[in-house]
Structures are given as structure tokens and as C-alpha cells.
Amino acid sequence: MAIDENMKAWRKNILEHNLVGALTVLELVLSVIFLVISYITGSLYFKGVGIGLAIAWVTGAVAYLFKKKYVKS
């Protein structure tokens, strides 16, 4: 039971304090996964999804850095 409680606390801590960062990393990981799948299968659909997620990742990363630098909260 202690491990389950620790995992819940760990996830809750990340979601409460680092939600934007966690979502930015998730976008990066998903874009890499879809780009690798598109490379392996040659599918333009997966390539488009991977590129779209990469664009979303860059946009989210710029917003995250802007927030960290200019908005002290």
C-alpha cells in the first residue's frame, strides 16, 4: 500500500506544480514516437501527426519559457 500512496503523491505533485512542463515533455515524446513510426512505415499520415505535434511542442516550449522568464508566479 505504501508504494501506491507514494506513486499517487508523486503524480499529484507533478500535475499540481509542473503541469505545463509535463505536457510539453509529453508533446515532445509523442512527436518523436510518431515521426519514428512514420519513418518505419513510410506513412504520410503519421508524419503529418508527428510534425503537427512538433509544432505544438515548439509553441508550448516558447510559452513555457516566456512564462518562466517574464511572469514570476
TAGI-V241720 format. One line per field, one symbol per residue. psi: psi as a letter, one per 40 degrees, with the letter a starting at -180 (. if undefined). A space follows every 10 residues. Layout:
# TAGI-V241720
psi=???
This chain:
# TAGI-V241720
psi=dddddddddd dddddddfdd dddddddddd dddddddddd dehddddddd dddddddddd dddddddddd hg.
